[in-house]
Amino acid sequence: MILLDHPVQLLPEGAILLTETQTLVVADLHLGKSAAFRSHGLPVPEGDTARDLARLLELARRHSAREVIVAGDLFHAPSGITPEIDAEITNFLQDLNVPFHLIEGNHDAKIKTLPARLQALQSMDREGIRIIHDPADAHPAPLHIAGHWHPIARIRDGKRTSLRLPCFLRRENTLILPAFGTFTGGAVIPSESPDRIFVPLRDRVVEVPQELWRKK
């Protein structure tokens, strides 16, 4: 699709591919969230970090990504950075074997020492697009890609019923990505008339007509 004159590909896995540079962008993995819960005594099953890293690796390989950028909140909390998760990150970066960049999210900012080979940046520019974490930090120009909101679309399927689906939300000059992590949750963002909403449906992403939105 063309987004403000920029060729991009919205992927049903909740990622975006910048097609000129083959840059894969995701947001909000919240790795280590289950470990953080377990550290507080909650019996949350393990495995979400390994599954999400495997999904990201497979996605990068399938689209021949030349680099991967996380638009914030790669991690959830300091208590979630266990030796096991540190090792999983190290193995993931070795297997990925392309440049990997992290935009600092509000959860990442709480972690004093990131795993080896990772350095958090405030923003990055690719193909005339600025990649940030919080949509509130977007400037009037240029086009931005952000995360942070974990947007969910409510789509009417009857008078009193609706579907709740993760979505890409286009608001003004910012495209907000759905959370990539499987253990993240999401929030219905009240829609405004100029907004555009795109939802993953099986193997493609489709735009939702405004008349189908539940706007609150």
Rosetta silent file (secondary structure, phi, psi, omega in degrees, C-alpha in Angstrom):
SEQUENCE: MILLDHPVQLLPEGAILLTETQTLVVADLHLGKSAAFRSHGLPVPEGDTARDLARLLELARRHSAREVIVAGDLFHAPSGITPEIDAEITNFLQDLNVPFHLIEGNHDAKIKTLPARLQALQSMDREGIRIIHDPADAHPAPLHIAGHWHPIARIRDGKRTSLRLPCFLRRENTLILPAFGTFTGGAVIPSESPDRIFVPLRDRVVEVPQELWRKK
SCORE:     score description
SCORE:     0.000 S_00000001
   1 L     0.000  161.679  176.264    0.000    0.000    0.000 S_00000001
   2 E  -106.718  121.514 -178.112    1.019    3.644   -0.336 S_00000001
   3 E  -118.672  106.836 -175.440    0.931    5.551    2.942 S_00000001
   4 L    49.106   50.993  177.543    1.492    9.286    2.510 S_00000001
   5 L    72.003    8.290  179.582    3.540    8.576   -0.629 S_00000001
   6 E  -108.516  126.473  176.085    5.544    5.820    1.124 S_00000001
   7 E   -77.306  118.832  179.603    5.345    2.215   -0.158 S_00000001
   8 E  -137.369  160.490  177.361    4.818   -0.067    2.833 S_00000001
   9 E  -124.360  118.145  174.578    3.397   -3.540    3.401 S_00000001
  10 E   -83.837  126.496 -175.029    1.141   -4.219    6.383 S_00000001
  11 E  -103.694  141.162 -177.189    1.634   -7.834    7.445 S_00000001
  12 L   -63.742  -14.095  176.811   -1.089   -9.971    9.058 S_00000001
  13 L   -78.381   -2.145  179.840    1.335  -10.913   11.828 S_00000001
  14 L    91.781   26.167  179.963    1.073   -7.329   13.114 S_00000001
  15 E  -123.328  171.129  175.864    4.272   -5.987   11.545 S_00000001
  16 E  -130.300  139.908  178.078    5.108   -3.543    8.778 S_00000001
  17 E  -113.213  120.852  173.589    7.649   -3.967    6.005 S_00000001
  18 E   -83.909  109.033 -162.802    9.300   -0.898    4.509 S_00000001
  19 L   -74.764  -23.640 -179.454    9.661   -2.247    1.020 S_00000001
  20 L   -70.817  -36.457 -176.900   12.456   -0.035   -0.346 S_00000001
  21 L  -111.092    0.845 -176.221   14.947   -1.121    2.324 S_00000001
  22 L    53.217   46.076  177.645   13.325   -4.424    3.410 S_00000001
  23 E   -96.554  122.923  179.453   13.130   -3.104    6.964 S_00000001
  24 E   -96.369  127.898 -178.188   10.797   -5.074    9.232 S_00000001
  25 E  -121.896  129.584  173.653    9.193   -3.066   12.058 S_00000001
  26 E  -131.438  172.360  179.866    7.284   -4.494   15.026 S_00000001
  27 L  -147.693  150.739  166.812    6.289   -3.065   18.393 S_00000001
  28 L    59.336   64.958  172.595    5.494   -4.115   21.945 S_00000001
  29 L   -81.032  -34.675 -178.378    6.748   -7.662   22.391 S_00000001
  30 L    53.219   50.024  178.498    6.959   -7.268   26.202 S_00000001
  31 E   -61.254  143.501  178.492    9.394  -10.153   26.482 S_00000001
  32 L    82.157    7.869 -178.175    9.716  -11.595   29.968 S_00000001
  33 H   -64.282  -42.953  179.491    6.236  -10.532   31.036 S_00000001
  34 H   -65.306  -37.162  177.616    5.317  -14.009   32.251 S_00000001
  35 H   -64.883  -37.040  177.682    8.638  -14.250   34.138 S_00000001
  36 H   -63.764  -40.775  177.190    7.884  -10.898   35.765 S_00000001
  37 H   -64.999  -41.801  179.850    4.509  -12.213   36.924 S_00000001
  38 H   -64.005  -32.775  179.370    6.110  -15.393   38.272 S_00000001
  39 H   -65.933  -18.361  177.026    8.611  -13.324   40.228 S_00000001
  40 L  -100.441   11.540  174.124    5.613  -11.894   42.092 S_00000001
  41 L    91.655    5.896  179.536    4.245  -15.337   42.872 S_00000001
  42 L   -91.373  128.610 -174.434    1.696  -15.688   40.077 S_00000001
  43 L   -80.037   66.484 -179.952    1.796  -19.133   38.403 S_00000001
  44 L   -86.435  131.431 -179.128    1.900  -17.896   34.799 S_00000001
  45 L   -61.109  151.601  176.281    3.104  -20.545   32.280 S_00000001
  46 L   -83.748  170.892  169.478    6.455  -20.096   30.591 S_00000001
  47 L   114.456  -14.453 -176.637    7.133  -20.005   26.873 S_00000001
  48 H   -65.912  -37.510 -179.681    5.771  -16.706   25.544 S_00000001
  49 H   -63.526  -47.534 -179.608    9.245  -15.215   25.027 S_00000001
  50 H   -61.644  -42.574 -179.143   10.523  -18.217   23.061 S_00000001
  51 H   -64.954  -43.481 -177.166    7.377  -18.317   20.920 S_00000001
  52 H   -68.942  -38.080  176.836    7.440  -14.600   20.121 S_00000001
  53 H   -66.746  -37.974  177.592   11.130  -14.607   19.216 S_00000001
  54 H   -65.166  -40.847  177.304   10.571  -17.649   16.996 S_00000001
  55 H   -61.784  -43.439 -178.794    7.659  -15.871   15.280 S_00000001
  56 H   -67.018  -40.693  178.662    9.769  -12.769   14.694 S_00000001
  57 H   -62.928  -44.992 -179.735   12.693  -14.787   13.346 S_00000001
  58 H   -63.792  -39.694  179.957   10.446  -16.699   10.951 S_00000001
  59 H   -65.291  -43.473  179.172    8.798  -13.486    9.781 S_00000001
  60 H   -62.692  -41.088  179.857   12.137  -11.787    9.127 S_00000001
  61 H   -69.017  -41.429 -176.855   13.385  -14.758    7.142 S_00000001
  62 H   -62.878  -33.829 -178.283   10.178  -15.150    5.124 S_00000001
  63 L  -100.825   11.387  178.199   10.332  -11.507    3.984 S_00000001
  64 L    50.778   45.321 -178.795   14.128  -11.468    3.535 S_00000001
  65 L   -62.672  137.674  177.340   14.390   -8.561    5.980 S_00000001
  66 L   -93.313  -15.622  171.617   17.683   -6.693    5.855 S_00000001
  67 E  -161.033  159.737  179.795   17.123   -5.246    9.326 S_00000001
  68 E  -127.537  132.612  178.787   14.606   -5.444   12.141 S_00000001
  69 E  -124.181  130.882  173.953   13.448   -2.516   14.272 S_00000001
  70 E  -102.073  119.635 -177.234   11.341   -2.798   17.435 S_00000001
  71 L   -83.875   52.566  171.890    9.319    0.376   18.012 S_00000001
  72 L    96.408  152.924  178.099    9.565    0.153   21.779 S_00000001
  73 L    57.365   52.569  168.934    8.794   -2.165   24.689 S_00000001
  74 L   -64.221  -38.411 -178.973   10.854   -5.126   23.614 S_00000001
  75 E  -112.858  164.364 -177.979   10.929   -6.016   27.315 S_00000001
  76 L  -101.316  -47.009 -174.390    8.313   -5.785   30.045 S_00000001
  77 L  -160.394  155.872  177.418   10.135   -5.286   33.349 S_00000001
  78 H   -56.033  -37.064 -178.500   13.565   -5.691   34.971 S_00000001
  79 H   -68.118  -14.137  178.407   12.320   -8.727   36.893 S_00000001
  80 H   -87.260   -9.051 -179.536   11.566  -10.405   33.568 S_00000001
  81 L   -86.298   79.189  178.613   15.178  -10.335   32.369 S_00000001
  82 L   -86.604  163.740  175.701   16.146  -13.777   33.660 S_00000001
  83 H   -56.211  -35.438  179.675   19.325  -15.643   32.621 S_00000001
  84 H   -65.517  -43.716  179.891   17.143  -17.887   30.450 S_00000001
  85 H   -69.062  -37.973  175.976   15.591  -14.941   28.613 S_00000001
  86 H   -57.545  -44.047  179.578   19.012  -13.301   28.260 S_00000001
  87 H   -66.550  -38.681  178.622   20.246  -16.497   26.572 S_00000001
  88 H   -63.513  -39.736  177.145   17.180  -16.652   24.319 S_00000001
  89 H   -63.783  -44.242  179.829   17.808  -13.076   23.166 S_00000001
  90 H   -60.163  -45.613 -179.992   21.464  -13.860   22.459 S_00000001
  91 H   -66.073  -38.796  178.679   20.551  -16.929   20.412 S_00000001
  92 H   -60.939  -47.128 -178.038   17.845  -15.011   18.566 S_00000001
  93 H   -64.175  -36.187  177.423   20.237  -12.232   17.523 S_00000001
  94 H   -66.913  -42.505 -179.507   22.781  -14.788   16.327 S_00000001
  95 H   -70.708  -34.440 -179.380   20.163  -16.640   14.285 S_00000001
  96 H   -63.944  -50.525  172.456   18.678  -13.414   12.896 S_00000001
  97 L    59.988   28.896  168.309   22.053  -12.282   11.551 S_00000001
  98 L  -135.459  161.825 -179.803   20.852   -8.883   10.327 S_00000001
  99 L   -55.685  137.613 -178.786   20.989   -5.520   12.144 S_00000001
 100 E  -128.477  126.827 -175.357   18.513   -5.338   15.036 S_00000001
 101 E  -127.053  144.723  179.098   17.530   -2.013   16.604 S_00000001
 102 E  -119.562  122.291  167.628   15.470   -1.103   19.635 S_00000001
 103 E   -85.590  130.642 -174.426   13.589    2.156   20.057 S_00000001
 104 L   -68.670  124.443  173.036   13.269    2.739   23.786 S_00000001
 105 L   -99.211  173.063 -178.358    9.762    2.232   25.129 S_00000001
 106 L   -64.620  -30.795  176.311    8.456    3.222   28.523 S_00000001
 107 L   -76.164  -39.620  177.856    8.922   -0.356   29.787 S_00000001
 108 H   -60.968  -33.874 -176.537   12.442   -0.630   28.318 S_00000001
 109 H   -63.682  -19.628 -179.932   13.393    2.599   30.109 S_00000001
 110 H   -79.648  -11.884 -175.024   12.981    0.835   33.470 S_00000001
 111 L   -94.884  115.008 -175.332   15.764   -1.635   32.647 S_00000001
 112 L   -69.693  -39.781 -178.033   19.163   -0.294   33.717 S_00000001
 113 L  -126.765  111.192  178.284   21.243   -2.856   31.831 S_00000001
 114 L   -76.581  157.156  174.159   19.930   -4.325   28.604 S_00000001
 115 L   -55.278  155.879 -177.204   21.109   -7.734   27.374 S_00000001
 116 L   -55.158  146.626  177.808   24.383   -7.735   25.458 S_00000001
 117 L    77.600    2.961  178.947   24.378   -6.350   21.886 S_00000001
 118 L  -112.305  136.105  175.563   21.305   -4.205   22.560 S_00000001
 119 L  -139.064  130.519 -176.564   21.260   -0.429   22.761 S_00000001
 120 E   -88.401  135.362  177.241   18.104    1.648   23.025 S_00000001
 121 E  -114.685  159.828  179.419   17.594    4.653   20.744 S_00000001
 122 L   -82.622  -29.970  178.646   14.973    7.388   20.961 S_00000001
 123 L  -166.183  164.597  173.366   14.024    7.215   17.284 S_00000001
 124 E  -142.832  149.367  177.541   15.236    6.058   13.877 S_00000001
 125 E  -112.614  129.798  176.101   14.573    7.329   10.365 S_00000001
 126 E  -140.341  129.607  175.262   14.040    4.980    7.445 S_00000001
 127 L    54.294   34.823 -178.923   12.763    5.868    3.965 S_00000001
 128 L    77.699   10.060  179.509   11.638    9.285    5.177 S_00000001
 129 E  -112.988  135.653  177.040    9.651    7.707    8.030 S_00000001
 130 E   -98.669  127.699 -179.083   10.462    8.307   11.695 S_00000001
 131 E  -102.206  122.565 -177.331   10.091    5.296   13.972 S_00000001
 132 L  -133.318 -178.276  176.120    9.214    6.129   17.600 S_00000001
 133 L  -101.177  -57.208 -172.847    7.454    4.411   20.497 S_00000001
 134 L   -93.587  122.465  177.874    4.795    6.778   21.824 S_00000001
 135 H   -56.764  -24.147  178.803    2.457    8.409   19.273 S_00000001
 136 H   -65.141  -17.709 -179.799    2.367   11.453   21.563 S_00000001
 137 H   -90.404    2.583  179.732    5.983   12.139   20.533 S_00000001
 138 L   -70.603  142.702  176.527    5.108   12.476   16.840 S_00000001
 139 L  -100.340  169.108  179.717    5.822   15.841   15.197 S_00000001
 140 L   -54.956  -30.969  176.900    3.785   17.435   12.391 S_00000001
 141 L  -146.399  153.693   -1.053    6.210   15.903    9.898 S_00000001
 142 L   -87.777 -156.363  171.650    7.336   13.440    8.666 S_00000001
 143 E   -65.924  142.253  179.906    5.291   10.228    8.665 S_00000001
 144 E  -121.171  151.090  165.781    5.762    8.237   11.895 S_00000001
 145 E  -116.701  133.393 -176.877    5.492    4.592   12.902 S_00000001
 146 E  -141.679  174.489  174.643    4.757    4.004   16.582 S_00000001
 147 L  -130.904 -128.640  169.144    3.523    1.424   19.078 S_00000001
 148 L    75.986  -40.308 -173.153    2.649    1.836   22.762 S_00000001
 149 L   -84.499  -19.541 -175.165   -1.146    1.876   22.451 S_00000001
 150 L    50.419   55.475 -169.602   -1.690   -1.835   21.606 S_00000001
 151 E   -65.294  139.611  175.953   -4.704   -0.754   19.507 S_00000001
 152 E  -122.917  135.146  175.466   -7.797   -2.951   19.292 S_00000001
 153 E   -99.317  135.121  170.629  -10.634   -2.372   16.816 S_00000001
 154 E  -101.589  118.707 -174.079  -14.231   -3.068   17.790 S_00000001
 155 E  -115.455  124.762 -177.839  -16.105   -4.069   14.658 S_00000001
 156 E   -67.214  131.617  170.941  -19.876   -4.317   14.659 S_00000001
 157 L  -126.237   16.703  178.448  -21.343   -7.687   13.705 S_00000001
 158 L   176.308 -179.174 -178.112  -24.841   -6.967   14.995 S_00000001
 159 L   -65.452  -35.911 -175.528  -26.875   -4.363   16.849 S_00000001
 160 L  -124.813    7.058 -177.115  -25.355   -5.174   20.218 S_00000001
 161 L  -122.469  158.155 -179.043  -22.382   -7.367   19.416 S_00000001
 162 E  -156.471  158.492  172.424  -18.926   -6.714   18.070 S_00000001
 163 E   -95.756  147.903  174.361  -15.590   -8.325   17.308 S_00000001
 164 E  -116.606  115.286 -176.571  -12.404   -7.192   19.023 S_00000001
 165 E  -130.984  138.421  171.019   -9.359   -7.481   16.765 S_00000001
 166 E   -56.922  145.857 -175.160   -5.802   -6.133   16.994 S_00000001
 167 L  -145.887  160.869  164.634   -5.397   -3.425   14.393 S_00000001
 168 E   -89.888  130.917 -179.569   -3.143   -0.953   12.654 S_00000001
 169 E  -116.724  118.938  174.775   -4.420    2.545   13.412 S_00000001
 170 E   -97.883  116.184  177.838   -3.611    5.423   11.082 S_00000001
 171 E  -129.571  116.735 -177.302   -4.122    8.758   12.841 S_00000001
 172 L    53.269 -119.798 -176.227   -2.977   11.931   11.127 S_00000001
 173 L  -101.690   23.567 -177.130    0.684   11.355   10.212 S_00000001
 174 E  -127.370  132.891  172.423    1.229    8.343   12.499 S_00000001
 175 E  -106.120  117.406 -176.915    0.693    4.635   11.885 S_00000001
 176 E  -101.057  125.542 -175.274    0.329    2.813   15.210 S_00000001
 177 L   -85.600  150.168  169.786    1.160   -0.885   15.165 S_00000001
 178 L   -68.636  159.044  176.556   -0.662   -3.615   17.073 S_00000001
 179 L   -66.500  133.331  179.640    1.296   -5.308   19.845 S_00000001
 180 L   -82.414  -28.265 -177.418    3.412   -8.149   18.458 S_00000001
 181 L   -67.876  145.451 -178.744    3.688   -9.991   21.772 S_00000001
 182 L   -82.953  -11.953 -176.885    1.241  -12.793   22.499 S_00000001
 183 L  -121.749   55.507 -171.993    0.984  -11.934   26.209 S_00000001
 184 L  -122.710  -33.116 -172.128    0.265   -8.222   25.978 S_00000001
 185 L    75.658 -177.585 -178.929   -3.438   -7.452   25.809 S_00000001
 186 L  -162.190  173.382 -177.784   -4.777   -4.380   24.044 S_00000001
 187 E  -133.944  136.818  173.410   -7.003   -1.339   24.334 S_00000001
 188 E   -74.150  119.771 -179.470   -9.893   -0.098   22.221 S_00000001
 189 L   -94.880  121.673  176.961   -8.859    3.362   21.086 S_00000001
 190 L   -54.642  124.489 -174.590  -11.795    5.754   20.547 S_00000001
 191 L   -84.829  148.795  175.621  -11.768    6.416   16.822 S_00000001
 192 L  -114.856  152.036 -170.629  -11.903    9.816   15.216 S_00000001
 193 L   -51.463  -41.691 -178.984  -13.439   10.441   11.799 S_00000001
 194 L   -75.747   -8.613 -177.696  -10.186   10.885    9.823 S_00000001
 195 L   -61.728  154.249  169.613   -8.729    7.698   11.335 S_00000001
 196 E  -126.973  138.224 -177.128   -8.183    4.609    9.226 S_00000001
 197 E  -123.101  133.477  179.266   -8.184    1.132   10.738 S_00000001
 198 E  -125.426  132.204 -177.987   -6.662   -1.986    9.192 S_00000001
 199 E  -122.010  141.896  173.571   -7.125   -5.465   10.660 S_00000001
 200 E   -72.525  128.870  175.327   -5.318   -8.738    9.950 S_00000001
 201 E  -129.718  104.615 -176.639   -7.684  -11.355    8.504 S_00000001
 202 L    56.608 -110.633 -172.853   -6.018  -14.700    7.935 S_00000001
 203 L  -103.075   18.207  179.075   -3.264  -14.096    5.383 S_00000001
 204 E  -149.875  171.636  178.157   -3.919  -10.436    4.563 S_00000001
 205 E  -118.190  131.546 -177.360   -4.685   -7.039    6.074 S_00000001
 206 E  -126.064  151.204  176.829   -7.883   -5.217    5.143 S_00000001
 207 E   -83.880  139.239 -179.759   -9.229   -1.748    5.866 S_00000001
 208 L   -92.948  122.949  176.489  -12.385   -1.570    7.988 S_00000001
 209 L   -60.394  144.682 -176.369  -15.082    0.767    6.594 S_00000001
 210 H   -58.287  -32.984 -177.110  -15.987    3.527    9.025 S_00000001
 211 H   -68.200  -12.900  178.460  -19.625    2.436    9.193 S_00000001
 212 H   -95.396   -7.978 -178.260  -18.530   -0.853   10.819 S_00000001
 213 E   -71.596  140.832  158.602  -16.502    0.736   13.623 S_00000001
 214 L   -97.268  114.935 -166.667  -17.735    0.788   17.158 S_00000001
 215 L   -89.005    3.790  173.202  -16.087    4.021   18.158 S_00000001
 216 L  -160.990    0.000    0.000  -16.194    3.533   21.932 S_00000001
